[in-house]
Amino acid sequence: MKLVTYSFHDQEQVGLIGSDANKIVPVSALGFAAADMCAFIDELRGTDPSALLAQVDAAAGVPFAECRLLSPIRHPRQDVICLGVNYYEHRDETLASNIKYDGQLSKPVYFSKRVNEAVDPGAPIQSHSDLIDSLDYEVELAVILGKDARSVAREDVASYVLGYTILNDVSARELQSAHQQWYFGKSLDGFTPMGPWIVTRDEFPWMPKLAIRSYVNGELRQNSNTELMMTGIDAAIHQLSQGMTLKAGTIVAMGTPSGVGMAFQPTRYMHPGDVVRCEIEGIGILENPVE
């Protein structure tokens, strides 16, 4: 099952894609009142949306070809929670870069990313070329929680996961270095492409082992697998929920593999006119131009 935010006849709606990939069924046709994805997650109240599959398949829906996909969660209620340097090879290339960290990153690195509005599939990434010249890409598996999580046992984490999407953690490397932290350099407007949809957890084994790649102008830059994460989804959600409530709809971006622009010699950052393509096996493709 896929959960989508889409535009049909210039009207933004929340919908579901079931067995028939050629149609989107608006959640309103199933009796939900949600105006956006966060509200729909609230209405589900922790129910697995795959339980709606028979209803979705039986509904008429609207033609997928006549819809424009938007970012599944266009306006997150809270900052995105991110894991930094969470793949072994990316840890090594980061420690060798000009962005330095204390110690050897022996524990998970958590930070937040402000998202005023997520960038839709196909929509432009703002280069902010008047401010920076070190625009970098980071393909990431993003986990969406389906219910509030507090003091969750590691073995119970799966039941809190609604599904997965693709997130490009666009970064301004010089701001990371200049300010000695990641928040500013990760949070400029237009720095969070996300989509193309949320694929429900039941579509994958627990925990998912998925090929993850990025391309810039058709050139393969990142090529790894989510099984190579240093801290897995179960460990991250378990740890974060100890003493902190993760609300339904929370987005946790699980880090990026090696091959980011800052790691090349010389560096290979993005510029206006470039196109970055992020792929995760079983989820799909998120492609955005840089302007």
Secondary structure, DSSP 8 states (H G I E B T S, - for coil): -EEEEEEETTEEEEEEE-S-TTEEEEGGGGT---SSHHHHHHHHTT--GGGGHHHHHHS--EEGGG-EEE-SSSS-SS-EEEEES-BHHHHHHHHTSSS--STT--S-EEEEE--SS-B-TT--B---TTT-S-EE--EEEEEEESS-BSS--GGGGGGGEEEEEEEE--EEHHHHHHHTSSHHHH-STT--BEEEEEEEGGGS-SS---EEEEEETTEEEEEEEGGGBSS-HHHHHHHHTSSS-B-TT-EEE----S--GGGSSS---B-TT-EEEEEETTTEEEEEEB-
